[in-house]
Amino acid sequence: MLQEFKAFIARGNVLDLAVAVIIGAAFGTIVTSFTEELIMPVLGLLTGGVNFSSQFIMLGPVPSDYAGSLTDYDALKAAGVPLFGYGAFITKVINFVIVAFVIFMLVRIANRLMRPAVAPPAPPPGPSAEEPLLAEIRDELRKRSL
């Protein structure tokens, strides 16, 4: 069983997949930072200073011993207040769209680079030696049948 496991790990597909997962996780953190630090502040500026990541609706009561701000999403969530955090969801959707678009562009570029050069199509072959002879026989038979 140990030999089978070593053979499984040594295969290129498993190692490629492991590298892809690690790079994907690192890329995800970069895109998250890009979205939260650059895209969302610009969207907030365009929408009049709205910070999407902290937009929410309280769905339940605030505990009586809660002493924090009623506009602090993280603090309210930590206190156990049920929240409908649509702003955080919007931020994550934007993250996903950006990641999906970047991956689409990378795959598109990779496909172009890996595509073999297409040779121009060969011109259609001319008539074979038998075709003119067969056409002549056909024409002669038509003449005789008239």
Chimera marker file (.cmm) of the C-alpha trace (Angstrom):
<marker_set name="trace">
<marker id="1" x="0.000" y="0.000" z="0.000" r="1" g="1" b="0" radius="0.5"/>
<marker id="2" x="2.897" y="2.361" z="0.706" r="1" g="1" b="0" radius="0.5"/>
<marker id="3" x="4.253" y="1.764" z="-2.807" r="1" g="1" b="0" radius="0.5"/>
<marker id="4" x="0.847" y="2.583" z="-4.328" r="1" g="1" b="0" radius="0.5"/>
<marker id="5" x="0.674" y="5.790" z="-2.298" r="1" g="1" b="0" radius="0.5"/>
<marker id="6" x="4.182" y="6.808" z="-3.429" r="1" g="1" b="0" radius="0.5"/>
<marker id="7" x="3.219" y="6.105" z="-7.058" r="1" g="1" b="0" radius="0.5"/>
<marker id="8" x="0.036" y="8.157" z="-6.615" r="1" g="1" b="0" radius="0.5"/>
<marker id="9" x="1.918" y="11.124" z="-5.150" r="1" g="1" b="0" radius="0.5"/>
<marker id="10" x="4.693" y="10.918" z="-7.749" r="1" g="1" b="0" radius="0.5"/>
<marker id="11" x="2.260" y="11.269" z="-10.641" r="1" g="1" b="0" radius="0.5"/>
<marker id="12" x="2.394" y="14.661" z="-12.291" r="1" g="1" b="0" radius="0.5"/>
<marker id="13" x="-1.332" y="15.343" z="-12.011" r="1" g="1" b="0" radius="0.5"/>
<marker id="14" x="-1.347" y="15.205" z="-8.211" r="1" g="1" b="0" radius="0.5"/>
<marker id="15" x="1.652" y="17.489" z="-7.883" r="1" g="1" b="0" radius="0.5"/>
<marker id="16" x="0.233" y="19.906" z="-10.458" r="1" g="1" b="0" radius="0.5"/>
<marker id="17" x="-3.055" y="19.974" z="-8.574" r="1" g="1" b="0" radius="0.5"/>
<marker id="18" x="-1.302" y="20.645" z="-5.257" r="1" g="1" b="0" radius="0.5"/>
<marker id="19" x="0.668" y="23.520" z="-6.757" r="1" g="1" b="0" radius="0.5"/>
<marker id="20" x="-2.516" y="24.906" z="-8.345" r="1" g="1" b="0" radius="0.5"/>
<marker id="21" x="-4.380" y="24.830" z="-5.021" r="1" g="1" b="0" radius="0.5"/>
<marker id="22" x="-1.550" y="26.620" z="-3.192" r="1" g="1" b="0" radius="0.5"/>
<marker id="23" x="-1.193" y="29.273" z="-5.897" r="1" g="1" b="0" radius="0.5"/>
<marker id="24" x="-4.973" y="29.622" z="-6.081" r="1" g="1" b="0" radius="0.5"/>
<marker id="25" x="-5.219" y="30.250" z="-2.341" r="1" g="1" b="0" radius="0.5"/>
<marker id="26" x="-2.474" y="32.878" z="-2.516" r="1" g="1" b="0" radius="0.5"/>
<marker id="27" x="-4.115" y="34.457" z="-5.550" r="1" g="1" b="0" radius="0.5"/>
<marker id="28" x="-7.431" y="34.517" z="-3.683" r="1" g="1" b="0" radius="0.5"/>
<marker id="29" x="-5.945" y="36.579" z="-0.866" r="1" g="1" b="0" radius="0.5"/>
<marker id="30" x="-4.493" y="39.034" z="-3.391" r="1" g="1" b="0" radius="0.5"/>
<marker id="31" x="-7.852" y="39.427" z="-5.121" r="1" g="1" b="0" radius="0.5"/>
<marker id="32" x="-9.641" y="39.799" z="-1.780" r="1" g="1" b="0" radius="0.5"/>
<marker id="33" x="-7.255" y="42.553" z="-0.793" r="1" g="1" b="0" radius="0.5"/>
<marker id="34" x="-7.654" y="44.180" z="-4.219" r="1" g="1" b="0" radius="0.5"/>
<marker id="35" x="-11.427" y="44.136" z="-3.871" r="1" g="1" b="0" radius="0.5"/>
<marker id="36" x="-11.615" y="45.275" z="-0.251" r="1" g="1" b="0" radius="0.5"/>
<marker id="37" x="-8.821" y="47.864" z="-0.397" r="1" g="1" b="0" radius="0.5"/>
<marker id="38" x="-9.221" y="49.306" z="-3.907" r="1" g="1" b="0" radius="0.5"/>
<marker id="39" x="-12.537" y="48.407" z="-5.573" r="1" g="1" b="0" radius="0.5"/>
<marker id="40" x="-14.949" y="48.720" z="-2.648" r="1" g="1" b="0" radius="0.5"/>
<marker id="41" x="-13.689" y="52.163" z="-1.497" r="1" g="1" b="0" radius="0.5"/>
<marker id="42" x="-14.163" y="53.458" z="-5.058" r="1" g="1" b="0" radius="0.5"/>
<marker id="43" x="-17.682" y="51.980" z="-5.145" r="1" g="1" b="0" radius="0.5"/>
<marker id="44" x="-18.304" y="53.568" z="-1.739" r="1" g="1" b="0" radius="0.5"/>
<marker id="45" x="-17.133" y="56.921" z="-3.083" r="1" g="1" b="0" radius="0.5"/>
<marker id="46" x="-19.408" y="56.591" z="-6.123" r="1" g="1" b="0" radius="0.5"/>
<marker id="47" x="-22.370" y="55.706" z="-3.892" r="1" g="1" b="0" radius="0.5"/>
<marker id="48" x="-21.863" y="58.579" z="-1.469" r="1" g="1" b="0" radius="0.5"/>
<marker id="49" x="-19.474" y="57.063" z="1.066" r="1" g="1" b="0" radius="0.5"/>
<marker id="50" x="-21.275" y="53.768" z="1.618" r="1" g="1" b="0" radius="0.5"/>
<marker id="51" x="-18.992" y="51.037" z="2.978" r="1" g="1" b="0" radius="0.5"/>
<marker id="52" x="-20.509" y="47.885" z="1.535" r="1" g="1" b="0" radius="0.5"/>
<marker id="53" x="-18.685" y="45.447" z="3.800" r="1" g="1" b="0" radius="0.5"/>
<marker id="54" x="-20.449" y="46.833" z="6.903" r="1" g="1" b="0" radius="0.5"/>
<marker id="55" x="-23.945" y="47.099" z="5.436" r="1" g="1" b="0" radius="0.5"/>
<marker id="56" x="-26.412" y="44.870" z="7.273" r="1" g="1" b="0" radius="0.5"/>
<marker id="57" x="-29.903" y="44.559" z="8.687" r="1" g="1" b="0" radius="0.5"/>
<marker id="58" x="-30.414" y="43.439" z="12.297" r="1" g="1" b="0" radius="0.5"/>
<marker id="59" x="-32.822" y="40.510" z="12.426" r="1" g="1" b="0" radius="0.5"/>
<marker id="60" x="-33.039" y="40.186" z="16.196" r="1" g="1" b="0" radius="0.5"/>
<marker id="61" x="-32.588" y="42.047" z="19.443" r="1" g="1" b="0" radius="0.5"/>
<marker id="62" x="-29.253" y="43.272" z="20.752" r="1" g="1" b="0" radius="0.5"/>
<marker id="63" x="-28.246" y="41.634" z="24.062" r="1" g="1" b="0" radius="0.5"/>
<marker id="64" x="-28.744" y="43.907" z="27.078" r="1" g="1" b="0" radius="0.5"/>
<marker id="65" x="-25.102" y="43.553" z="28.106" r="1" g="1" b="0" radius="0.5"/>
<marker id="66" x="-23.817" y="44.720" z="24.680" r="1" g="1" b="0" radius="0.5"/>
<marker id="67" x="-21.841" y="47.963" z="25.043" r="1" g="1" b="0" radius="0.5"/>
<marker id="68" x="-20.488" y="48.404" z="21.502" r="1" g="1" b="0" radius="0.5"/>
<marker id="69" x="-21.693" y="50.412" z="18.551" r="1" g="1" b="0" radius="0.5"/>
<marker id="70" x="-24.926" y="49.482" z="16.828" r="1" g="1" b="0" radius="0.5"/>
<marker id="71" x="-23.254" y="50.089" z="13.471" r="1" g="1" b="0" radius="0.5"/>
<marker id="72" x="-20.281" y="47.747" z="14.044" r="1" g="1" b="0" radius="0.5"/>
<marker id="73" x="-21.104" y="44.629" z="12.044" r="1" g="1" b="0" radius="0.5"/>
<marker id="74" x="-18.253" y="42.516" z="13.440" r="1" g="1" b="0" radius="0.5"/>
<marker id="75" x="-18.947" y="43.438" z="17.058" r="1" g="1" b="0" radius="0.5"/>
<marker id="76" x="-22.675" y="42.777" z="16.715" r="1" g="1" b="0" radius="0.5"/>
<marker id="77" x="-21.994" y="39.450" z="15.028" r="1" g="1" b="0" radius="0.5"/>
<marker id="78" x="-19.543" y="38.491" z="17.802" r="1" g="1" b="0" radius="0.5"/>
<marker id="79" x="-22.232" y="39.399" z="20.382" r="1" g="1" b="0" radius="0.5"/>
<marker id="80" x="-24.587" y="36.880" z="18.759" r="1" g="1" b="0" radius="0.5"/>
<marker id="81" x="-27.002" y="39.325" z="17.151" r="1" g="1" b="0" radius="0.5"/>
<marker id="82" x="-28.643" y="37.738" z="14.081" r="1" g="1" b="0" radius="0.5"/>
<marker id="83" x="-27.654" y="39.887" z="11.101" r="1" g="1" b="0" radius="0.5"/>
<marker id="84" x="-28.477" y="39.931" z="7.399" r="1" g="1" b="0" radius="0.5"/>
<marker id="85" x="-25.036" y="40.973" z="6.116" r="1" g="1" b="0" radius="0.5"/>
<marker id="86" x="-25.784" y="41.854" z="2.508" r="1" g="1" b="0" radius="0.5"/>
<marker id="87" x="-22.771" y="44.186" z="2.236" r="1" g="1" b="0" radius="0.5"/>
<marker id="88" x="-20.273" y="41.426" z="3.007" r="1" g="1" b="0" radius="0.5"/>
<marker id="89" x="-22.087" y="39.255" z="0.475" r="1" g="1" b="0" radius="0.5"/>
<marker id="90" x="-21.826" y="41.961" z="-2.213" r="1" g="1" b="0" radius="0.5"/>
<marker id="91" x="-18.090" y="42.228" z="-1.508" r="1" g="1" b="0" radius="0.5"/>
<marker id="92" x="-17.655" y="38.455" z="-1.856" r="1" g="1" b="0" radius="0.5"/>
<marker id="93" x="-19.631" y="38.409" z="-5.120" r="1" g="1" b="0" radius="0.5"/>
<marker id="94" x="-17.374" y="41.132" z="-6.525" r="1" g="1" b="0" radius="0.5"/>
<marker id="95" x="-14.341" y="39.100" z="-5.371" r="1" g="1" b="0" radius="0.5"/>
<marker id="96" x="-15.702" y="36.053" z="-7.174" r="1" g="1" b="0" radius="0.5"/>
<marker id="97" x="-16.392" y="37.947" z="-10.399" r="1" g="1" b="0" radius="0.5"/>
<marker id="98" x="-12.879" y="39.405" z="-10.408" r="1" g="1" b="0" radius="0.5"/>
<marker id="99" x="-11.269" y="35.999" z="-9.743" r="1" g="1" b="0" radius="0.5"/>
<marker id="100" x="-13.420" y="34.329" z="-12.396" r="1" g="1" b="0" radius="0.5"/>
<marker id="101" x="-12.559" y="37.022" z="-14.947" r="1" g="1" b="0" radius="0.5"/>
<marker id="102" x="-8.825" y="36.815" z="-14.246" r="1" g="1" b="0" radius="0.5"/>
<marker id="103" x="-8.895" y="33.009" z="-14.504" r="1" g="1" b="0" radius="0.5"/>
<marker id="104" x="-10.862" y="33.298" z="-17.754" r="1" g="1" b="0" radius="0.5"/>
<marker id="105" x="-8.224" y="35.643" z="-19.156" r="1" g="1" b="0" radius="0.5"/>
<marker id="106" x="-5.368" y="33.359" z="-18.051" r="1" g="1" b="0" radius="0.5"/>
<marker id="107" x="-7.010" y="30.286" z="-19.609" r="1" g="1" b="0" radius="0.5"/>
<marker id="108" x="-7.737" y="32.244" z="-22.769" r="1" g="1" b="0" radius="0.5"/>
<marker id="109" x="-4.087" y="33.335" z="-23.061" r="1" g="1" b="0" radius="0.5"/>
<marker id="110" x="-2.841" y="29.818" z="-22.287" r="1" g="1" b="0" radius="0.5"/>
<marker id="111" x="-5.133" y="28.346" z="-24.947" r="1" g="1" b="0" radius="0.5"/>
<marker id="112" x="-3.803" y="30.806" z="-27.511" r="1" g="1" b="0" radius="0.5"/>
<marker id="113" x="-0.200" y="30.003" z="-26.624" r="1" g="1" b="0" radius="0.5"/>
<marker id="114" x="-0.779" y="26.253" z="-26.718" r="1" g="1" b="0" radius="0.5"/>
<marker id="115" x="-2.827" y="26.235" z="-29.921" r="1" g="1" b="0" radius="0.5"/>
<marker id="116" x="-0.785" y="24.777" z="-32.777" r="1" g="1" b="0" radius="0.5"/>
<marker id="117" x="-0.223" y="26.983" z="-35.788" r="1" g="1" b="0" radius="0.5"/>
<marker id="118" x="-2.908" y="26.220" z="-38.337" r="1" g="1" b="0" radius="0.5"/>
<marker id="119" x="-1.609" y="25.612" z="-41.833" r="1" g="1" b="0" radius="0.5"/>
<marker id="120" x="-3.673" y="27.106" z="-44.638" r="1" g="1" b="0" radius="0.5"/>
<marker id="121" x="-6.033" y="24.538" z="-46.152" r="1" g="1" b="0" radius="0.5"/>
<marker id="122" x="-4.725" y="22.711" z="-49.171" r="1" g="1" b="0" radius="0.5"/>
<marker id="123" x="-6.422" y="23.602" z="-52.451" r="1" g="1" b="0" radius="0.5"/>
<marker id="124" x="-8.984" y="21.043" z="-53.558" r="1" g="1" b="0" radius="0.5"/>
<marker id="125" x="-7.510" y="18.409" z="-55.835" r="1" g="1" b="0" radius="0.5"/>
<marker id="126" x="-8.216" y="18.700" z="-59.538" r="1" g="1" b="0" radius="0.5"/>
<marker id="127" x="-10.183" y="16.082" z="-61.436" r="1" g="1" b="0" radius="0.5"/>
<marker id="128" x="-8.663" y="12.614" z="-61.537" r="1" g="1" b="0" radius="0.5"/>
<marker id="129" x="-7.702" y="11.005" z="-64.829" r="1" g="1" b="0" radius="0.5"/>
<marker id="130" x="-10.896" y="8.913" z="-64.838" r="1" g="1" b="0" radius="0.5"/>
<marker id="131" x="-13.338" y="11.793" z="-64.334" r="1" g="1" b="0" radius="0.5"/>
<marker id="132" x="-12.973" y="13.433" z="-67.782" r="1" g="1" b="0" radius="0.5"/>
<marker id="133" x="-13.245" y="9.978" z="-69.395" r="1" g="1" b="0" radius="0.5"/>
<marker id="134" x="-16.400" y="9.161" z="-67.415" r="1" g="1" b="0" radius="0.5"/>
<marker id="135" x="-17.916" y="12.558" z="-68.298" r="1" g="1" b="0" radius="0.5"/>
<marker id="136" x="-17.212" y="11.857" z="-71.990" r="1" g="1" b="0" radius="0.5"/>
<marker id="137" x="-18.901" y="8.431" z="-71.754" r="1" g="1" b="0" radius="0.5"/>
<marker id="138" x="-21.899" y="9.992" z="-69.979" r="1" g="1" b="0" radius="0.5"/>
<marker id="139" x="-22.259" y="12.689" z="-72.645" r="1" g="1" b="0" radius="0.5"/>
<marker id="140" x="-22.013" y="10.052" z="-75.417" r="1" g="1" b="0" radius="0.5"/>
<marker id="141" x="-24.725" y="7.922" z="-73.791" r="1" g="1" b="0" radius="0.5"/>
<marker id="142" x="-27.019" y="10.954" z="-73.530" r="1" g="1" b="0" radius="0.5"/>
<marker id="143" x="-26.584" y="11.664" z="-77.227" r="1" g="1" b="0" radius="0.5"/>
<marker id="144" x="-27.511" y="8.087" z="-78.175" r="1" g="1" b="0" radius="0.5"/>
<marker id="145" x="-30.600" y="8.008" z="-75.933" r="1" g="1" b="0" radius="0.5"/>
<marker id="146" x="-32.085" y="11.066" z="-77.644" r="1" g="1" b="0" radius="0.5"/>
<link id1="1" id2="2" r="1" g="1" b="0" radius="0.2"/>
<link id1="2" id2="3" r="1" g="1" b="0" radius="0.2"/>
<link id1="3" id2="4" r="1" g="1" b="0" radius="0.2"/>
<link id1="4" id2="5" r="1" g="1" b="0" radius="0.2"/>
<link id1="5" id2="6" r="1" g="1" b="0" radius="0.2"/>
<link id1="6" id2="7" r="1" g="1" b="0" radius="0.2"/>
<link id1="7" id2="8" r="1" g="1" b="0" radius="0.2"/>
<link id1="8" id2="9" r="1" g="1" b="0" radius="0.2"/>
<link id1="9" id2="10" r="1" g="1" b="0" radius="0.2"/>
<link id1="10" id2="11" r="1" g="1" b="0" radius="0.2"/>
<link id1="11" id2="12" r="1" g="1" b="0" radius="0.2"/>
<link id1="12" id2="13" r="1" g="1" b="0" radius="0.2"/>
<link id1="13" id2="14" r="1" g="1" b="0" radius="0.2"/>
<link id1="14" id2="15" r="1" g="1" b="0" radius="0.2"/>
<link id1="15" id2="16" r="1" g="1" b="0" radius="0.2"/>
<link id1="16" id2="17" r="1" g="1" b="0" radius="0.2"/>
<link id1="17" id2="18" r="1" g="1" b="0" radius="0.2"/>
<link id1="18" id2="19" r="1" g="1" b="0" radius="0.2"/>
<link id1="19" id2="20" r="1" g="1" b="0" radius="0.2"/>
<link id1="20" id2="21" r="1" g="1" b="0" radius="0.2"/>
<link id1="21" id2="22" r="1" g="1" b="0" radius="0.2"/>
<link id1="22" id2="23" r="1" g="1" b="0" radius="0.2"/>
<link id1="23" id2="24" r="1" g="1" b="0" radius="0.2"/>
<link id1="24" id2="25" r="1" g="1" b="0" radius="0.2"/>
<link id1="25" id2="26" r="1" g="1" b="0" radius="0.2"/>
<link id1="26" id2="27" r="1" g="1" b="0" radius="0.2"/>
<link id1="27" id2="28" r="1" g="1" b="0" radius="0.2"/>
<link id1="28" id2="29" r="1" g="1" b="0" radius="0.2"/>
<link id1="29" id2="30" r="1" g="1" b="0" radius="0.2"/>
<link id1="30" id2="31" r="1" g="1" b="0" radius="0.2"/>
<link id1="31" id2="32" r="1" g="1" b="0" radius="0.2"/>
<link id1="32" id2="33" r="1" g="1" b="0" radius="0.2"/>
<link id1="33" id2="34" r="1" g="1" b="0" radius="0.2"/>
<link id1="34" id2="35" r="1" g="1" b="0" radius="0.2"/>
<link id1="35" id2="36" r="1" g="1" b="0" radius="0.2"/>
<link id1="36" id2="37" r="1" g="1" b="0" radius="0.2"/>
<link id1="37" id2="38" r="1" g="1" b="0" radius="0.2"/>
<link id1="38" id2="39" r="1" g="1" b="0" radius="0.2"/>
<link id1="39" id2="40" r="1" g="1" b="0" radius="0.2"/>
<link id1="40" id2="41" r="1" g="1" b="0" radius="0.2"/>
<link id1="41" id2="42" r="1" g="1" b="0" radius="0.2"/>
<link id1="42" id2="43" r="1" g="1" b="0" radius="0.2"/>
<link id1="43" id2="44" r="1" g="1" b="0" radius="0.2"/>
<link id1="44" id2="45" r="1" g="1" b="0" radius="0.2"/>
<link id1="45" id2="46" r="1" g="1" b="0" radius="0.2"/>
<link id1="46" id2="47" r="1" g="1" b="0" radius="0.2"/>
<link id1="47" id2="48" r="1" g="1" b="0" radius="0.2"/>
<link id1="48" id2="49" r="1" g="1" b="0" radius="0.2"/>
<link id1="49" id2="50" r="1" g="1" b="0" radius="0.2"/>
<link id1="50" id2="51" r="1" g="1" b="0" radius="0.2"/>
<link id1="51" id2="52" r="1" g="1" b="0" radius="0.2"/>
<link id1="52" id2="53" r="1" g="1" b="0" radius="0.2"/>
<link id1="53" id2="54" r="1" g="1" b="0" radius="0.2"/>
<link id1="54" id2="55" r="1" g="1" b="0" radius="0.2"/>
<link id1="55" id2="56" r="1" g="1" b="0" radius="0.2"/>
<link id1="56" id2="57" r="1" g="1" b="0" radius="0.2"/>
<link id1="57" id2="58" r="1" g="1" b="0" radius="0.2"/>
<link id1="58" id2="59" r="1" g="1" b="0" radius="0.2"/>
<link id1="59" id2="60" r="1" g="1" b="0" radius="0.2"/>
<link id1="60" id2="61" r="1" g="1" b="0" radius="0.2"/>
<link id1="61" id2="62" r="1" g="1" b="0" radius="0.2"/>
<link id1="62" id2="63" r="1" g="1" b="0" radius="0.2"/>
<link id1="63" id2="64" r="1" g="1" b="0" radius="0.2"/>
<link id1="64" id2="65" r="1" g="1" b="0" radius="0.2"/>
<link id1="65" id2="66" r="1" g="1" b="0" radius="0.2"/>
<link id1="66" id2="67" r="1" g="1" b="0" radius="0.2"/>
<link id1="67" id2="68" r="1" g="1" b="0" radius="0.2"/>
<link id1="68" id2="69" r="1" g="1" b="0" radius="0.2"/>
<link id1="69" id2="70" r="1" g="1" b="0" radius="0.2"/>
<link id1="70" id2="71" r="1" g="1" b="0" radius="0.2"/>
<link id1="71" id2="72" r="1" g="1" b="0" radius="0.2"/>
<link id1="72" id2="73" r="1" g="1" b="0" radius="0.2"/>
<link id1="73" id2="74" r="1" g="1" b="0" radius="0.2"/>
<link id1="74" id2="75" r="1" g="1" b="0" radius="0.2"/>
<link id1="75" id2="76" r="1" g="1" b="0" radius="0.2"/>
<link id1="76" id2="77" r="1" g="1" b="0" radius="0.2"/>
<link id1="77" id2="78" r="1" g="1" b="0" radius="0.2"/>
<link id1="78" id2="79" r="1" g="1" b="0" radius="0.2"/>
<link id1="79" id2="80" r="1" g="1" b="0" radius="0.2"/>
<link id1="80" id2="81" r="1" g="1" b="0" radius="0.2"/>
<link id1="81" id2="82" r="1" g="1" b="0" radius="0.2"/>
<link id1="82" id2="83" r="1" g="1" b="0" radius="0.2"/>
<link id1="83" id2="84" r="1" g="1" b="0" radius="0.2"/>
<link id1="84" id2="85" r="1" g="1" b="0" radius="0.2"/>
<link id1="85" id2="86" r="1" g="1" b="0" radius="0.2"/>
<link id1="86" id2="87" r="1" g="1" b="0" radius="0.2"/>
<link id1="87" id2="88" r="1" g="1" b="0" radius="0.2"/>
<link id1="88" id2="89" r="1" g="1" b="0" radius="0.2"/>
<link id1="89" id2="90" r="1" g="1" b="0" radius="0.2"/>
<link id1="90" id2="91" r="1" g="1" b="0" radius="0.2"/>
<link id1="91" id2="92" r="1" g="1" b="0" radius="0.2"/>
<link id1="92" id2="93" r="1" g="1" b="0" radius="0.2"/>
<link id1="93" id2="94" r="1" g="1" b="0" radius="0.2"/>
<link id1="94" id2="95" r="1" g="1" b="0" radius="0.2"/>
<link id1="95" id2="96" r="1" g="1" b="0" radius="0.2"/>
<link id1="96" id2="97" r="1" g="1" b="0" radius="0.2"/>
<link id1="97" id2="98" r="1" g="1" b="0" radius="0.2"/>
<link id1="98" id2="99" r="1" g="1" b="0" radius="0.2"/>
<link id1="99" id2="100" r="1" g="1" b="0" radius="0.2"/>
<link id1="100" id2="101" r="1" g="1" b="0" radius="0.2"/>
<link id1="101" id2="102" r="1" g="1" b="0" radius="0.2"/>
<link id1="102" id2="103" r="1" g="1" b="0" radius="0.2"/>
<link id1="103" id2="104" r="1" g="1" b="0" radius="0.2"/>
<link id1="104" id2="105" r="1" g="1" b="0" radius="0.2"/>
<link id1="105" id2="106" r="1" g="1" b="0" radius="0.2"/>
<link id1="106" id2="107" r="1" g="1" b="0" radius="0.2"/>
<link id1="107" id2="108" r="1" g="1" b="0" radius="0.2"/>
<link id1="108" id2="109" r="1" g="1" b="0" radius="0.2"/>
<link id1="109" id2="110" r="1" g="1" b="0" radius="0.2"/>
<link id1="110" id2="111" r="1" g="1" b="0" radius="0.2"/>
<link id1="111" id2="112" r="1" g="1" b="0" radius="0.2"/>
<link id1="112" id2="113" r="1" g="1" b="0" radius="0.2"/>
<link id1="113" id2="114" r="1" g="1" b="0" radius="0.2"/>
<link id1="114" id2="115" r="1" g="1" b="0" radius="0.2"/>
<link id1="115" id2="116" r="1" g="1" b="0" radius="0.2"/>
<link id1="116" id2="117" r="1" g="1" b="0" radius="0.2"/>
<link id1="117" id2="118" r="1" g="1" b="0" radius="0.2"/>
<link id1="118" id2="119" r="1" g="1" b="0" radius="0.2"/>
<link id1="119" id2="120" r="1" g="1" b="0" radius="0.2"/>
<link id1="120" id2="121" r="1" g="1" b="0" radius="0.2"/>
<link id1="121" id2="122" r="1" g="1" b="0" radius="0.2"/>
<link id1="122" id2="123" r="1" g="1" b="0" radius="0.2"/>
<link id1="123" id2="124" r="1" g="1" b="0" radius="0.2"/>
<link id1="124" id2="125" r="1" g="1" b="0" radius="0.2"/>
<link id1="125" id2="126" r="1" g="1" b="0" radius="0.2"/>
<link id1="126" id2="127" r="1" g="1" b="0" radius="0.2"/>
<link id1="127" id2="128" r="1" g="1" b="0" radius="0.2"/>
<link id1="128" id2="129" r="1" g="1" b="0" radius="0.2"/>
<link id1="129" id2="130" r="1" g="1" b="0" radius="0.2"/>
<link id1="130" id2="131" r="1" g="1" b="0" radius="0.2"/>
<link id1="131" id2="132" r="1" g="1" b="0" radius="0.2"/>
<link id1="132" id2="133" r="1" g="1" b="0" radius="0.2"/>
<link id1="133" id2="134" r="1" g="1" b="0" radius="0.2"/>
<link id1="134" id2="135" r="1" g="1" b="0" radius="0.2"/>
<link id1="135" id2="136" r="1" g="1" b="0" radius="0.2"/>
<link id1="136" id2="137" r="1" g="1" b="0" radius="0.2"/>
<link id1="137" id2="138" r="1" g="1" b="0" radius="0.2"/>
<link id1="138" id2="139" r="1" g="1" b="0" radius="0.2"/>
<link id1="139" id2="140" r="1" g="1" b="0" radius="0.2"/>
<link id1="140" id2="141" r="1" g="1" b="0" radius="0.2"/>
<link id1="141" id2="142" r="1" g="1" b="0" radius="0.2"/>
<link id1="142" id2="143" r="1" g="1" b="0" radius="0.2"/>
<link id1="143" id2="144" r="1" g="1" b="0" radius="0.2"/>
<link id1="144" id2="145" r="1" g="1" b="0" radius="0.2"/>
<link id1="145" id2="146" r="1" g="1" b="0" radius="0.2"/>
</marker_set>
